[in-house]
Amino acid sequence: MNNEIKIGLGLGEITFGSNKNSIKDKLGEPNEIEVLDVPIDDEEISLEQWHYDELELSASFDLEQDEILDTLAVSSDEYTINGVSLIGKNIDEINQLLNTLNLGSFEKDEISDEDGNSIIYSFLDSNMNFWFEDNELSEIQWGPIFLDDEPMIFAN
């Protein structure tokens, strides 16, 4: 499998807008399937998340939009952006690399819960989130890029 994160497009040969059968053909059966209701902008949407433990990858499908792939998340240092592995790097190293990635400006949020403190960098223009635990990048989440709140037109 190609482990290159394609900003706004997908991961290697996996593209946003793909249906579940296409993802199964490329990745096989998931280890776990979760159905979640997630609050977004004053409404709730239903998502189905497929977790591939050995790949350290999760794929989310929007159950209200033809059950198509709309988000990916990875947590292994085998995944790269522009050939650079980011998972496991500390926040200072990531801050230095961000300028080279041209992701746009980001918002920084800090979350505290029973598991500890997390920092999230959210890049709205490129629809990406970088999750840090103990000042180390632990997960990258991304989806298709939307222009002017218009629905995304997928290549599939």
N, C-alpha and C positions, 0 to 999 in steps of 0.2 A: 504494500500500500504506500502511496505517495503521502508523506507527512508534511507537506508544505501548506501552511495556512494561506488561503487566497482571500484577502480582505474584501468583504462584500460579496464574494462568490461561493466560497465553500472551503473544502479541504481536499487537495489533490484532485481526484476524479469525482469526488462527492460534491454535488452542487445544491445550493439552496433552491427550493422549489421542487426537488425530487419527491416522488411518492415513496411510501413505505416499502413496496416491493423492490424498487430500485436500490434502496439502502440495504435491504436484506441480501440482495444479490451481491452487493459489494462488500458488506461487513459480516454477513451471517446473522444468526439469531442473537438477540441481545441477552445478557445475563439477567437483566431485570427490566421490567416495564412499570412505570409509574404514571398515573393520571393525576394532574394537579389543576386546581383552579387558582389562577394568579391574578391579583388586582393590578390593572394597568390603566392609568388615566381615567379614574372614576368608573371603570367597568371591570368585569371579571372575564378572563378568557380561559378556555380549557386547553391544556397542553398534555401531550403524551410524551414522556421522556424515556428513551431507550438508553440503557447503560451497558457499555462494553468494558468490563473490568480489566481484561488483559490488555486492551488498547488504551486504557485510561482516557476514554472518550464517551461523551454523552451526546445524543442527538434528540432534539425536541421537534415535535410536529404540532402545528396549530390545528386543533380538532375542528375549529370553526371556519377554516380556510382550506377546504378540500384535503385536509390531513397531509399537508406538504411540509417538508423539512424547512424550518425557519431559524433554528439556532443550533450551533455546535459548541461544545466545551471540551477542552483538553487539559490534562494535568501531568503530562509526561514531558521530559526534556527532549524526547525524540521528535517533537513537533517543532517546526521552524517557521519564521517569517523572514522572507528574503534570505533564506539560507542560514539564519541565525537562530540558535536555540535560546529561548528566554526563560522557560520554567526552571526554577531553582536559583536564579540570579537574585541578588539583593536589590533593594529598592533604589540604591544609588546607581548601580550598574544599569538598571532599567531606565532610570531618568536620563542617563547619558545616551542610551540607545533610542529613546523615543523621538528625538529630533530627526534621526535618520529614517524613521519609518513613515513620516508624513501622514499621521493619523488625525491631525487637527488638534484643537484644544481639548482639554479634558477637565472633568470635575472630580474632585477628590472627596470621598466619603469615608468616615471611620465608623466601624460597627463593633460594639462590644456585646458579647453574649457569654453563656456559660462555658463555651469552648475557648474563649480568649478574645483578643482584639484582631480585627481585620481591617485592611485598607483596600478600598476599591477605586481604581481609576476608570472613569466612564468617558469614553470618546464618543460623543453623540454623532459627529459627522461620519465616522466610519463604523458606527454600531458595534463597538467593541468594549469589553470590560476586562480589566486586569485585576485579579484578586491576590492580595498579599496577606500571608499569615506569618507573624513574627518577622516582618520586614523582608520576606522572601516571596517571590512570585510563585503561587501555587496553582493558579488556574487562569486560562484565557477563554473567554466566551465571546462569540461573535455571530452576527447574522447578516442578512442582506442590507444594503444601503438603500434608504428611502429618500426620494427627492421631493421636497416641498409637501410632505405628508400625503403624497400620491401612492396608491398601491404599487408594490413592486411587480414588474413584469419579468418573469423568470425565463431563462434561456431554454428550459425544457419544453 
